Amino acid sequence: MNPSTLRRVAAAALVAVTISTSACTATVAPGATSTSASPSTVATTPTATAPTPTPTPTLEADQTAALAAAERYESLMAKVRANPLKYGQYKMIGLLKPIAFDDWIQASLNGVQPWRDKGWHEEGAMTVLTRTVGEASPAADSATQVKVSICKDTRDSAVVDKKGNKVKGQQFPAYLKRTYDMRKAKGSDNFKVWEAAGEEVQGCN
C-alpha cells in the first residue's frame, strides 16, 4: 500500500467513523496542487431570532457538483453508522463507487469494520449548520479539485454498544467540521471523495 493510500486509510478512521477530540488536518496527495482559494459559504448557523436575509453566493457548476457528492457521501456514511451490520463490505463498495475513489472506499471500509466487530452503532442524528465550498482548481493528473467543508452539531448523536450504552472514548465532539478533497478525473463528469479529515471546532460559523 503506497504512502498516499496509507494517509487516506488513517483519515477515514476519523471521517467515516469516530472522530477524536483532537483536531486533525486533511493532507494533499502527492502531486496535487494545494490552493487557498476563498471559500463560498452556502449556509449559516441558525440563530434564536429570524436573521436578516442575506444574498446566497452563487456556486459554479463544479462547486455545486462537488458539494452534492460530498453530501451524498455524508448521508450514506450516516446510514452505515446507524446500522453497520446492514451494510456489509460488498454493499458498501457498490454504494460508494459513484462518490468515492477506490483508495477512499477501502479507507471507509477499514473505518467501519471495528464497529461491526464490536457491535457499535450511532443513535440520534447530526444537524448540518454550515457548508463551505472552495473554488475549483487544477490537481494531479489533470483532475479538477474542490474543497468542501461541512460543519455539524453532533450533540444529539451518540456511539453506543449492543446494550445501548455509550462507548467510552468514542463519542463525537459537540461540533464537528469535516473537510473533503473532492476530485473530478479528466474526462469525467462526476466529483468523488479523494480524501478527507475531521476536526473538533467550538462552533459552526
FENHUQUI-V716371 format. One record per residue. N is the residue number from 1. RES is the residue in three letters. SS is DSSP state (H for helix, E for strand, - for the rest). PHI is phi in whole degrees, 0 to 359 (NA if undefined). OMEGA is omega in whole degrees, 0 to 359 (NA if undefined). Layout:
[[N;RES;SS;PHI;OMEGA] [N;RES;SS;PHI;OMEGA]]
This chain:
[[1;MET;-;NA;184] [2;ASN;-;284;184] [3;PRO;H;301;180] [4;SER;H;297;179] [5;THR;H;295;180] [6;LEU;H;299;180] [7;ARG;H;295;181] [8;ARG;H;290;176] [9;VAL;H;297;180] [10;ALA;H;294;182] [11;ALA;H;293;183] [12;ALA;H;295;178] [13;ALA;H;300;179] [14;LEU;H;272;188] [15;VAL;H;280;186] [16;ALA;-;282;185] [17;VAL;-;231;184] [18;THR;-;273;178] [19;ILE;-;241;180] [20;SER;-;287;182] [21;THR;-;281;175] [22;SER;-;268;183] [23;ALA;-;290;175] [24;CYS;-;224;188] [25;THR;-;234;179] [26;ALA;-;294;177] [27;THR;-;255;178] [28;VAL;-;258;182] [29;ALA;-;297;179] [30;PRO;-;307;178] [31;GLY;-;89;181] [32;ALA;-;278;178] [33;THR;-;264;179] [34;SER;-;277;181] [35;THR;-;235;178] [36;SER;-;231;181] [37;ALA;-;297;180] [38;SER;-;293;182] [39;PRO;-;281;174] [40;SER;E;249;179] [41;THR;E;276;185] [42;VAL;-;252;173] [43;ALA;-;206;181] [44;THR;-;235;181] [45;THR;-;295;179] [46;PRO;-;297;177] [47;THR;-;240;183] [48;ALA;-;293;179] [49;THR;-;252;182] [50;ALA;-;297;181] [51;PRO;-;285;175] [52;THR;-;290;182] [53;PRO;-;303;176] [54;THR;-;233;181] [55;PRO;-;300;176] [56;THR;-;271;181] [57;PRO;-;302;178] [58;THR;-;275;181] [59;LEU;-;270;173] [60;GLU;-;289;183] [61;ALA;H;301;180] [62;ASP;H;294;178] [63;GLN;H;296;180] [64;THR;H;297;181] [65;ALA;H;293;180] [66;ALA;H;294;179] [67;LEU;H;297;181] [68;ALA;H;298;180] [69;ALA;H;292;178] [70;ALA;H;297;180] [71;GLU;H;291;176] [72;ARG;H;294;177] [73;TYR;H;296;179] [74;GLU;H;302;181] [75;SER;H;296;180] [76;LEU;H;295;183] [77;MET;H;291;174] [78;ALA;H;296;177] [79;LYS;H;294;179] [80;VAL;H;296;181] [81;ARG;H;295;180] [82;ALA;H;289;181] [83;ASN;-;207;184] [84;PRO;H;302;182] [85;LEU;H;291;179] [86;LYS;H;286;184] [87;TYR;-;251;178] [88;GLY;-;287;185] [89;GLN;H;304;185] [90;TYR;H;289;177] [91;LYS;H;293;178] [92;MET;H;297;180] [93;ILE;H;302;180] [94;GLY;H;299;181] [95;LEU;H;285;183] [96;LEU;H;275;184] [97;LYS;-;310;182] [98;PRO;-;286;188] [99;ILE;-;233;180] [100;ALA;E;211;175] [101;PHE;-;286;189] [102;ASP;H;304;181] [103;ASP;H;297;180] [104;TRP;H;285;174] [105;ILE;H;299;179] [106;GLN;H;297;179] [107;ALA;H;297;179] [108;SER;H;294;177] [109;LEU;H;299;180] [110;ASN;H;297;181] [111;GLY;H;290;183] [112;VAL;H;278;186] [113;GLN;H;307;179] [114;PRO;H;301;178] [115;TRP;H;295;179] [116;ARG;H;295;184] [117;ASP;H;298;186] [118;LYS;H;261;178] [119;GLY;-;75;179] [120;TRP;-;274;169] [121;HIS;E;203;181] [122;GLU;E;261;174] [123;GLU;E;247;181] [124;GLY;E;83;183] [125;ALA;-;210;174] [126;MET;-;261;181] [127;THR;E;249;178] [128;VAL;E;287;180] [129;LEU;E;254;180] [130;THR;E;220;173] [131;ARG;E;228;180] [132;THR;E;233;185] [133;VAL;E;236;177] [134;GLY;-;277;179] [135;GLU;-;284;176] [136;ALA;-;291;181] [137;SER;E;211;179] [138;PRO;E;287;177] [139;ALA;-;229;182] [140;ALA;H;297;175] [141;ASP;H;57;178] [142;SER;H;63;178] [143;ALA;-;282;173] [144;THR;E;256;186] [145;GLN;E;242;174] [146;VAL;E;222;176] [147;LYS;E;267;181] [148;VAL;E;235;176] [149;SER;E;243;178] [150;ILE;E;235;183] [151;CYS;E;249;186] [152;LYS;E;230;168] [153;ASP;E;270;185] [154;THR;-;253;188] [155;ARG;-;293;179] [156;ASP;-;264;179] [157;SER;E;245;179] [158;ALA;E;206;174] [159;VAL;E;266;185] [160;VAL;E;236;178] [161;ASP;-;268;183] [162;LYS;-;300;182] [163;LYS;-;269;180] [164;GLY;-;88;179] [165;ASN;-;272;178] [166;LYS;E;298;180] [167;VAL;-;277;183] [168;LYS;-;298;177] [169;GLY;-;78;183] [170;GLN;-;237;182] [171;GLN;-;274;177] [172;PHE;-;283;173] [173;PRO;-;291;183] [174;ALA;-;300;178] [175;TYR;E;232;185] [176;LEU;E;232;176] [177;LYS;E;249;177] [178;ARG;E;249;180] [179;THR;E;247;184] [180;TYR;E;253;170] [181;ASP;E;266;182] [182;MET;E;264;181] [183;ARG;E;233;172] [184;LYS;E;242;182] [185;ALA;-;295;179] [186;LYS;-;302;180] [187;GLY;-;86;180] [188;SER;-;258;176] [189;ASP;-;259;189] [190;ASN;-;246;171] [191;PHE;-;273;177] [192;LYS;E;223;177] [193;VAL;E;287;175] [194;TRP;E;270;172] [195;GLU;E;196;184] [196;ALA;E;199;177] [197;ALA;E;207;179] [198;GLY;E;239;177] [199;GLU;E;215;174] [200;GLU;E;285;178] [201;VAL;-;230;182] [202;GLN;-;281;179] [203;GLY;-;179;181] [204;CYS;-;259;182] [205;ASN;-;249;NA]]
